[in-house]
Amino acid sequence: MVYIFVSVVVIALILFLASFFMNDELKELEEQLEQFSITTMQDTYQMKKKIKILEEELLTENIGNPDIKNIPPALKDKPLLVQKVYHLHQHGYSQDEIAKQTSLDSHDVQTILNYNM
């Protein structure tokens, strides 16, 4: 009986000490998740930066166009793309022509015109 008890205690101590030297899979998974999170945040930042650059380019295109200033006051606070769609519609362009000039879908142009008029 004593031999069995001593054997169980020795095996328990060996397993306890071995547990310190084994790889922790949860820790590796946490590191992978953290790396994924950082990558996602960097991608989001880059996308926001690119969107800002594109909006600035769109703004500079419209500043040089004197006709765009004839937009009604209700649309002055709207994004420049909405103003451009409205302006082209006022000058008799069809929805398909507006879609080509603004790189939007025809459905998006129709939605903008229906919502803002």
DSSP file (Angstrom, degrees, kcal/mol; ACC not computed):
  #  RESIDUE AA STRUCTURE BP1 BP2  ACC     N-H-->O    O-->H-N    N-H-->O    O-->H-N    TCO  KAPPA ALPHA  PHI   PSI    X-CA   Y-CA   Z-CA
    1    1 A M     >        0   0    0      0, 0.0     4,-2.1     0, 0.0     5,-0.2   0.000 360.0 360.0 360.0 -40.0    0.0    0.0    0.0
    2    2 A V  H  >  +     0   0    0      1,-0.2     4,-2.7     2,-0.2     5,-0.2   0.883 360.0  55.2 -65.6 -37.6    2.8    2.4    0.8
    3    3 A Y  H  > S+     0   0    0      1,-0.2     4,-2.3     2,-0.2    -1,-0.2   0.892 108.2  48.0 -63.6 -38.6    4.5    1.6   -2.5
    4    4 A I  H  > S+     0   0    0      2,-0.2     4,-2.3     1,-0.2    -1,-0.2   0.916 112.4  48.6 -67.5 -43.7    1.3    2.5   -4.4
    5    5 A F  H  X S+     0   0    0     -4,-2.1     4,-2.1     2,-0.2    -2,-0.2   0.928 113.6  46.1 -63.6 -45.9    0.9    5.8   -2.5
    6    6 A V  H  X S+     0   0    0     -4,-2.7     4,-2.5     1,-0.2    -1,-0.2   0.901 112.0  52.2 -64.2 -41.2    4.6    6.8   -3.0
    7    7 A S  H  X S+     0   0    0     -4,-2.3     4,-2.5    -5,-0.2    -2,-0.2   0.907 109.7  48.6 -61.8 -43.0    4.3    5.8   -6.8
    8    8 A V  H  X S+     0   0    0     -4,-2.3     4,-2.3     2,-0.2    -1,-0.2   0.908 112.6  48.1 -64.5 -42.6    1.2    8.0   -7.2
    9    9 A V  H  X S+     0   0    0     -4,-2.1     4,-2.3     2,-0.2    -2,-0.2   0.915 112.5  48.4 -65.4 -43.2    2.9   11.0   -5.4
   10   10 A V  H  X S+     0   0    0     -4,-2.5     4,-2.4     2,-0.2    -2,-0.2   0.921 112.5  48.0 -64.1 -44.5    6.1   10.6   -7.6
   11   11 A I  H  X S+     0   0    0     -4,-2.5     4,-2.5     1,-0.2    -1,-0.2   0.901 111.0  51.7 -62.6 -40.7    4.0   10.4  -10.8
   12   12 A A  H  X S+     0   0    0     -4,-2.3     4,-2.3     1,-0.2    -2,-0.2   0.911 110.5  48.0 -62.8 -42.9    2.0   13.5   -9.7
   13   13 A L  H  X S+     0   0    0     -4,-2.3     4,-2.4     2,-0.2     5,-0.2   0.899 111.6  50.0 -65.2 -40.9    5.2   15.5   -9.1
   14   14 A I  H  X S+     0   0    0     -4,-2.4     4,-2.2     2,-0.2    -2,-0.2   0.927 113.3  45.5 -64.0 -44.6    6.7   14.4  -12.4
   15   15 A L  H  X S+     0   0    0     -4,-2.5     4,-1.5     2,-0.2    -2,-0.2   0.879 111.8  52.9 -66.0 -37.4    3.6   15.5  -14.3
   16   16 A F  H  X S+     0   0    0     -4,-2.3     4,-0.6    -5,-0.2    -2,-0.2   0.925 112.6  43.7 -63.8 -45.1    3.4   18.7  -12.3
   17   17 A L  H >X S+     0   0    0     -4,-2.4     3,-0.8     1,-0.2     4,-0.5   0.866 111.2  54.8 -68.6 -36.2    7.0   19.6  -13.2
   18   18 A A  H >X S+     0   0    0     -4,-2.2     3,-0.9     1,-0.2     4,-0.6   0.805  96.5  66.5 -66.8 -28.9    6.5   18.5  -16.8
   19   19 A S  H 3< S+     0   0    0     -4,-1.5     3,-0.4     1,-0.3    -1,-0.2   0.778  94.2  59.0 -65.4 -25.2    3.5   20.9  -17.2
   20   20 A F  H << S+     0   0    0     -3,-0.8    -1,-0.3    -4,-0.6    -2,-0.2   0.768 107.1  46.6 -73.1 -24.6    5.8   23.9  -16.8
   21   21 A F  H << S+     0   0    0     -3,-0.9    -1,-0.2    -4,-0.5    -2,-0.2   0.455  90.9  99.7 -98.0  -1.9    7.8   22.9  -19.8
   22   22 A M  S  < S-     0   0    0     -4,-0.6     2,-0.2    -3,-0.4    -3,-0.0  -0.545  81.8-101.1 -84.3 151.4    4.9   22.2  -22.2
   23   23 A N        -     0   0    0     -2,-0.2     2,-0.9     1,-0.1     3,-0.1  -0.459  27.4-131.6 -70.8 140.7    3.8   24.7  -24.8
   24   24 A D     >  -     0   0    0      1,-0.2     4,-1.5    -2,-0.2     3,-0.3  -0.837  18.8-170.6 -95.3 104.6    0.8   26.8  -23.9
   25   25 A E  H  > S+     0   0    0     -2,-0.9     4,-2.1     1,-0.2    -1,-0.2   0.816  84.5  58.3 -66.4 -31.4   -1.5   26.6  -27.0
   26   26 A L  H  > S+     0   0    0      1,-0.2     4,-2.3     2,-0.2    -1,-0.2   0.885 103.5  52.4 -66.0 -37.7   -3.8   29.2  -25.6
   27   27 A K  H  > S+     0   0    0     -3,-0.3     4,-2.1     2,-0.2    -1,-0.2   0.905 109.2  49.2 -65.0 -41.0   -1.0   31.7  -25.4
   28   28 A E  H  X S+     0   0    0     -4,-1.5     4,-2.2     1,-0.2    -2,-0.2   0.900 110.8  50.7 -63.6 -40.7   -0.1   31.1  -29.0
   29   29 A L  H  X S+     0   0    0     -4,-2.1     4,-2.3     1,-0.2    -2,-0.2   0.895 109.0  51.1 -64.3 -40.4   -3.7   31.6  -30.0
   30   30 A E  H  X S+     0   0    0     -4,-2.3     4,-2.4     2,-0.2    -1,-0.2   0.894 109.6  50.6 -63.5 -40.1   -3.9   34.9  -28.0
   31   31 A E  H  X S+     0   0    0     -4,-2.1     4,-2.3     2,-0.2    -2,-0.2   0.894 110.3  49.5 -65.2 -39.7   -0.7   36.1  -29.8
   32   32 A Q  H  X S+     0   0    0     -4,-2.2     4,-2.4     2,-0.2    -2,-0.2   0.907 111.6  48.8 -64.4 -41.6   -2.2   35.2  -33.2
   33   33 A L  H  X S+     0   0    0     -4,-2.3     4,-2.4     2,-0.2    -2,-0.2   0.900 111.2  49.8 -65.0 -41.2   -5.4   37.1  -32.3
   34   34 A E  H  X S+     0   0    0     -4,-2.4     4,-2.3     2,-0.2    -2,-0.2   0.912 111.1  49.1 -64.1 -42.5   -3.5   40.1  -31.2
   35   35 A Q  H  X S+     0   0    0     -4,-2.3     4,-2.3     1,-0.2    -2,-0.2   0.900 111.2  50.0 -63.6 -41.2   -1.5   40.1  -34.4
   36   36 A F  H  X S+     0   0    0     -4,-2.4     4,-2.4     2,-0.2    -2,-0.2   0.898 109.9  51.2 -62.9 -41.1   -4.7   39.8  -36.4
   37   37 A S  H  X S+     0   0    0     -4,-2.4     4,-2.3     2,-0.2    -2,-0.2   0.913 110.3  48.4 -63.2 -43.4   -6.2   42.7  -34.5
   38   38 A I  H  X S+     0   0    0     -4,-2.3     4,-2.2     1,-0.2    -1,-0.2   0.911 111.6  49.9 -64.1 -42.2   -3.2   44.9  -35.1
   39   39 A T  H  X S+     0   0    0     -4,-2.3     4,-2.4     1,-0.2    -2,-0.2   0.905 110.5  50.2 -63.1 -41.8   -3.2   44.1  -38.8
   40   40 A T  H  X S+     0   0    0     -4,-2.4     4,-2.4     1,-0.2    -2,-0.2   0.908 109.9  50.2 -63.4 -42.3   -6.9   44.9  -39.1
   41   41 A M  H  X S+     0   0    0     -4,-2.3     4,-2.3     2,-0.2    -1,-0.2   0.900 110.7  49.7 -63.9 -40.0   -6.4   48.2  -37.4
   42   42 A Q  H  X S+     0   0    0     -4,-2.2     4,-2.4     2,-0.2    -2,-0.2   0.913 111.1  49.2 -64.7 -42.4   -3.5   49.1  -39.8
   43   43 A D  H  X S+     0   0    0     -4,-2.4     4,-2.4     2,-0.2    -2,-0.2   0.904 110.7  50.3 -63.2 -41.4   -5.7   48.2  -42.8
   44   44 A T  H  X S+     0   0    0     -4,-2.4     4,-2.4     2,-0.2    -2,-0.2   0.914 110.3  50.1 -62.6 -43.2   -8.5   50.3  -41.5
   45   45 A Y  H  X S+     0   0    0     -4,-2.3     4,-2.2     1,-0.2    -2,-0.2   0.920 111.2  48.5 -61.7 -44.5   -6.2   53.2  -40.9
   46   46 A Q  H  X S+     0   0    0     -4,-2.4     4,-2.4     1,-0.2    -1,-0.2   0.894 110.9  50.7 -64.4 -39.4   -4.8   52.9  -44.5
   47   47 A M  H  X S+     0   0    0     -4,-2.4     4,-2.5     2,-0.2    -2,-0.2   0.920 110.7  48.5 -64.6 -43.1   -8.3   52.7  -45.9
   48   48 A K  H  X S+     0   0    0     -4,-2.4     4,-2.2     1,-0.2    -1,-0.2   0.894 111.1  51.3 -62.9 -38.5   -9.4   55.8  -44.1
   49   49 A K  H  X S+     0   0    0     -4,-2.2     4,-2.0     2,-0.2    -2,-0.2   0.913 111.0  47.2 -64.5 -43.2   -6.3   57.6  -45.3
   50   50 A K  H  X S+     0   0    0     -4,-2.4     4,-2.5     2,-0.2    -2,-0.2   0.888 110.8  52.0 -66.1 -39.3   -7.0   56.6  -48.9
   51   51 A I  H  X S+     0   0    0     -4,-2.5     4,-2.5     1,-0.2    -1,-0.2   0.906 108.7  51.1 -63.2 -40.9  -10.7   57.7  -48.6
   52   52 A K  H  X S+     0   0    0     -4,-2.2     4,-2.1     2,-0.2    -1,-0.2   0.905 110.0  49.3 -62.8 -41.6   -9.6   61.1  -47.3
   53   53 A I  H  X S+     0   0    0     -4,-2.0     4,-2.2     2,-0.2    -2,-0.2   0.916 111.4  49.3 -63.7 -42.8   -7.2   61.5  -50.2
   54   54 A L  H  X S+     0   0    0     -4,-2.5     4,-2.3     1,-0.2    -2,-0.2   0.889 110.0  51.0 -64.5 -38.9   -9.9   60.6  -52.7
   55   55 A E  H  X S+     0   0    0     -4,-2.5     4,-2.2     2,-0.2    -1,-0.2   0.894 109.7  50.4 -65.0 -38.6  -12.3   63.1  -51.1
   56   56 A E  H  X S+     0   0    0     -4,-2.1     4,-2.4     2,-0.2    -2,-0.2   0.900 110.0  50.2 -66.0 -39.3   -9.7   65.8  -51.3
   57   57 A E  H  X S+     0   0    0     -4,-2.2     4,-1.9     2,-0.2    -2,-0.2   0.911 110.9  49.0 -63.4 -41.6   -9.1   65.0  -55.0
   58   58 A L  H  X S+     0   0    0     -4,-2.3     4,-1.8     1,-0.2    -2,-0.2   0.890 110.3  52.1 -63.7 -39.1  -12.9   65.2  -55.6
   59   59 A L  H  X S+     0   0    0     -4,-2.2     4,-1.6     1,-0.2    -2,-0.2   0.917 108.9  48.8 -63.6 -44.2  -13.0   68.5  -53.8
   60   60 A T  H  X S+     0   0    0     -4,-2.4     4,-1.0     1,-0.2    -1,-0.2   0.841 108.5  54.7 -68.5 -31.3  -10.3   70.0  -55.9
   61   61 A E  H  < S+     0   0    0     -4,-1.9     4,-0.3     1,-0.2     3,-0.2   0.918 111.5  44.3 -63.5 -42.3  -12.0   68.8  -59.1
   62   62 A N  H >< S+     0   0    0     -4,-1.8     3,-0.8     1,-0.2     6,-0.2   0.728 102.0  65.6 -79.0 -22.6  -15.2   70.6  -58.1
   63   63 A I  H 3< S+     0   0    0     -4,-1.6    -1,-0.2     1,-0.2    -2,-0.2   0.889 100.5  51.7 -66.5 -37.0  -13.6   73.8  -56.9
   64   64 A G  T 3< S+     0   0    0     -4,-1.0    -1,-0.2    -3,-0.2    -2,-0.2   0.591  92.2  86.0 -75.1  -9.4  -12.4   74.5  -60.5
   65   65 A N    X   -     0   0    0     -3,-0.8     3,-0.9    -4,-0.3     4,-0.3  -0.821  59.7-168.1 -96.4 106.6  -15.9   74.0  -61.9
   66   66 A P  G >  S+     0   0    0      0, 0.0     3,-1.1     0, 0.0    -1,-0.2   0.772  82.1  63.6 -68.3 -24.4  -17.8   77.3  -61.6
   67   67 A D  G >  S+     0   0    0      1,-0.2     3,-1.7     2,-0.2    -2,-0.0   0.773  88.3  69.3 -70.1 -24.1  -21.2   75.8  -62.4
   68   68 A I  G X  S+     0   0    0     -3,-0.9     3,-0.8     1,-0.3    -1,-0.2   0.693  85.2  70.7 -69.0 -16.1  -21.1   73.6  -59.2
   69   69 A K  G <  S+     0   0    0     -3,-1.1    -1,-0.3    -4,-0.3    -2,-0.2   0.583  79.5  76.8 -77.0  -8.7  -21.6   76.8  -57.2
   70   70 A N  G <   +     0   0    0     -3,-1.7    -1,-0.3    -4,-0.1    -2,-0.1   0.111  66.5 130.9 -87.5  22.9  -25.2   77.1  -58.3
   71   71 A I    <   -     0   0    0     -3,-0.8     5,-0.1     1,-0.1    12,-0.0  -0.544  67.1-103.9 -75.8 138.6  -26.2   74.3  -56.0
   72   72 A P    >   -     0   0    0      0, 0.0     3,-1.6     0, 0.0     4,-0.5  -0.247  30.1-112.4 -59.5 151.7  -29.3   75.1  -53.8
   73   73 A P  G >  S+     0   0    0      0, 0.0     3,-0.9     0, 0.0     4,-0.4   0.782 114.0  66.1 -58.7 -27.6  -28.5   76.0  -50.2
   74   74 A A  G 3  S+     0   0    0      1,-0.2     3,-0.3     2,-0.1     4,-0.0   0.790 105.5  43.4 -65.8 -25.9  -30.2   72.8  -49.0
   75   75 A L  G X  S+     0   0    0     -3,-1.6     3,-1.1     1,-0.2    -1,-0.2   0.452  86.5  92.3 -98.4  -1.5  -27.5   70.7  -50.7
   76   76 A K  T <  S+     0   0    0     -3,-0.9    -1,-0.2    -4,-0.5    -2,-0.1   0.834  88.9  47.8 -61.8 -32.0  -24.5   72.9  -49.6
   77   77 A D  T 3  S+     0   0    0     -4,-0.4    -1,-0.3    -3,-0.3    -2,-0.1   0.535  94.7  97.3 -86.7  -6.4  -24.0   70.7  -46.5
   78   78 A K  S <  S-     0   0    0     -3,-1.1     5,-0.1     1,-0.1    -3,-0.0  -0.357  89.9 -82.6 -78.3 161.3  -24.2   67.4  -48.5
   79   79 A P     >  -     0   0    0      0, 0.0     4,-1.9     0, 0.0     3,-0.4  -0.220  40.7-112.1 -59.7 155.7  -21.1   65.6  -49.7
   80   80 A L  H  > S+     0   0    0      1,-0.2     4,-2.5     2,-0.2     5,-0.2   0.824 115.9  58.9 -62.7 -32.3  -19.5   66.8  -52.9
   81   81 A L  H  > S+     0   0    0      2,-0.2     4,-2.3     1,-0.2    -1,-0.2   0.907 105.8  48.5 -64.5 -40.5  -20.5   63.7  -54.8
   82   82 A V  H  > S+     0   0    0     -3,-0.4     4,-2.5     2,-0.2    -2,-0.2   0.905 111.3  50.9 -64.3 -41.3  -24.2   64.3  -54.0
   83   83 A Q  H  X S+     0   0    0     -4,-1.9     4,-2.7     1,-0.2    -2,-0.2   0.902 109.9  49.8 -62.2 -41.0  -23.8   67.9  -55.2
   84   84 A K  H  X S+     0   0    0     -4,-2.5     4,-2.7     2,-0.2     5,-0.2   0.913 110.2  49.7 -65.8 -42.0  -22.1   66.8  -58.4
   85   85 A V  H  X S+     0   0    0     -4,-2.3     4,-2.2     2,-0.2    -2,-0.2   0.932 113.2  47.1 -60.8 -45.4  -24.9   64.3  -59.1
   86   86 A Y  H  X S+     0   0    0     -4,-2.5     4,-2.4     2,-0.2    -2,-0.2   0.921 112.1  50.5 -61.2 -44.6  -27.5   67.0  -58.5
   87   87 A H  H  X S+     0   0    0     -4,-2.7     4,-1.3     1,-0.2    -2,-0.2   0.925 111.3  46.9 -61.7 -46.2  -25.6   69.5  -60.7
   88   88 A L  H  <>S+     0   0    0     -4,-2.7     5,-2.2     1,-0.2    -1,-0.2   0.878 111.6  51.8 -64.9 -36.7  -25.4   67.0  -63.6
   89   89 A H  H ><5S+     0   0    0     -4,-2.2     3,-1.6     1,-0.2    -1,-0.2   0.896 106.6  53.7 -65.2 -39.7  -29.1   66.1  -63.2
   90   90 A Q  H 3<5S+     0   0    0     -4,-2.4    -1,-0.2     1,-0.3    -2,-0.2   0.798 104.7  55.8 -65.2 -27.6  -30.0   69.8  -63.4
   91   91 A H  T 3<5S-     0   0    0     -4,-1.3    -1,-0.3    -5,-0.2    -2,-0.2   0.275 125.0-101.1 -90.7  11.9  -28.0   70.2  -66.6
   92   92 A G  T < 5 +     0   0    0     -3,-1.6    -3,-0.2     1,-0.3     2,-0.2   0.595  67.4 152.0  88.3  12.2  -30.1   67.4  -68.3
   93   93 A Y      < -     0   0    0     -5,-2.2    -1,-0.3     1,-0.1     2,-0.1  -0.510  43.7-120.6 -74.4 145.4  -27.8   64.4  -68.0
   94   94 A S     >  -     0   0    0     -2,-0.2     4,-2.5     1,-0.1     5,-0.2  -0.322  26.3-105.4 -78.2 167.8  -29.4   61.0  -67.8
   95   95 A Q  H  > S+     0   0    0      1,-0.2     4,-2.3     2,-0.2     5,-0.1   0.867 121.5  51.9 -63.2 -35.8  -28.9   58.7  -64.9
   96   96 A D  H  > S+     0   0    0      2,-0.2     4,-2.0     1,-0.2    -1,-0.2   0.903 110.0  48.1 -68.0 -40.6  -26.6   56.5  -67.0
   97   97 A E  H  > S+     0   0    0      2,-0.2     4,-2.2     1,-0.2    -2,-0.2   0.906 112.6  48.9 -65.4 -40.9  -24.4   59.4  -68.1
   98   98 A I  H  X S+     0   0    0     -4,-2.5     4,-2.2     1,-0.2     6,-0.3   0.905 109.0  53.7 -63.8 -40.5  -24.2   60.6  -64.5
   99   99 A A  H  X>S+     0   0    0     -4,-2.3     5,-1.5    -5,-0.2     4,-1.0   0.901 109.6  47.9 -61.8 -40.7  -23.3   57.1  -63.4
  100  100 A K  H  <5S+     0   0    0     -4,-2.0     3,-0.2     1,-0.2    -1,-0.2   0.908 113.5  46.8 -66.0 -42.0  -20.4   57.0  -65.9
  101  101 A Q  H  <5S+     0   0    0     -4,-2.2    -2,-0.2     1,-0.2    -1,-0.2   0.819 121.3  35.9 -72.2 -30.4  -19.1   60.5  -64.9
  102  102 A T  H  <5S-     0   0    0     -4,-2.2    -1,-0.2    -5,-0.2    -2,-0.2   0.455 104.1-123.0-102.8  -1.1  -19.2   59.8  -61.2
  103  103 A S  T  <5 +     0   0    0     -4,-1.0     2,-0.3    -3,-0.2    -3,-0.2   0.843  69.1 128.7  61.4  35.3  -18.2   56.1  -61.2
  104  104 A L      < -     0   0    0     -5,-1.5    -1,-0.2    -6,-0.3     2,-0.2  -0.715  65.6 -97.9-110.4 165.6  -21.4   55.1  -59.4
  105  105 A D     >  -     0   0    0     -2,-0.3     4,-2.0     1,-0.1     5,-0.2  -0.502  31.5-119.0 -75.2 154.4  -24.1   52.6  -60.2
  106  106 A S  H  > S+     0   0    0      1,-0.2     4,-2.4     2,-0.2     5,-0.2   0.868 117.1  55.5 -61.6 -35.9  -27.2   53.8  -62.0
  107  107 A H  H  > S+     0   0    0      2,-0.2     4,-2.3     1,-0.2    -1,-0.2   0.893 106.0  50.8 -64.1 -39.4  -29.2   52.6  -59.0
  108  108 A D  H  > S+     0   0    0      2,-0.2     4,-2.5     1,-0.2    -2,-0.2   0.897 109.7  50.1 -65.3 -40.0  -27.0   54.7  -56.6
  109  109 A V  H  X S+     0   0    0     -4,-2.0     4,-2.5     2,-0.2    -2,-0.2   0.927 110.7  49.4 -62.9 -44.7  -27.5   57.8  -58.8
  110  110 A Q  H  X S+     0   0    0     -4,-2.4     4,-2.6     1,-0.2    -2,-0.2   0.904 111.0  50.4 -61.4 -41.4  -31.3   57.2  -58.7
  111  111 A T  H  X S+     0   0    0     -4,-2.3     4,-2.3     2,-0.2    -2,-0.2   0.915 110.9  48.5 -63.3 -43.3  -31.2   56.8  -54.9
  112  112 A I  H  X S+     0   0    0     -4,-2.5     4,-2.1     1,-0.2    -2,-0.2   0.929 113.7  46.6 -62.8 -44.7  -29.3   60.0  -54.5
  113  113 A L  H  X S+     0   0    0     -4,-2.5     4,-0.7     1,-0.2    -2,-0.2   0.902 114.2  47.0 -67.1 -40.2  -31.7   61.9  -56.8
  114  114 A N  H  < S+     0   0    0     -4,-2.6     3,-0.3    -5,-0.2    -1,-0.2   0.883 115.4  45.8 -68.2 -37.5  -34.8   60.5  -55.1
  115  115 A Y  H  < S+     0   0    0     -4,-2.3    -2,-0.2    -5,-0.2    -1,-0.2   0.854 117.3  41.2 -74.7 -35.2  -33.5   61.2  -51.6
  116  116 A N  H  <        0   0    0     -4,-2.1    -1,-0.2    -5,-0.2    -2,-0.2   0.399 360.0 360.0 -98.9   2.4  -32.2   64.7  -52.1
  117  117 A M     <        0   0    0     -4,-0.7    -1,-0.2    -3,-0.3    -2,-0.1   0.441 360.0 360.0-110.7 360.0  -35.0   66.1  -54.3
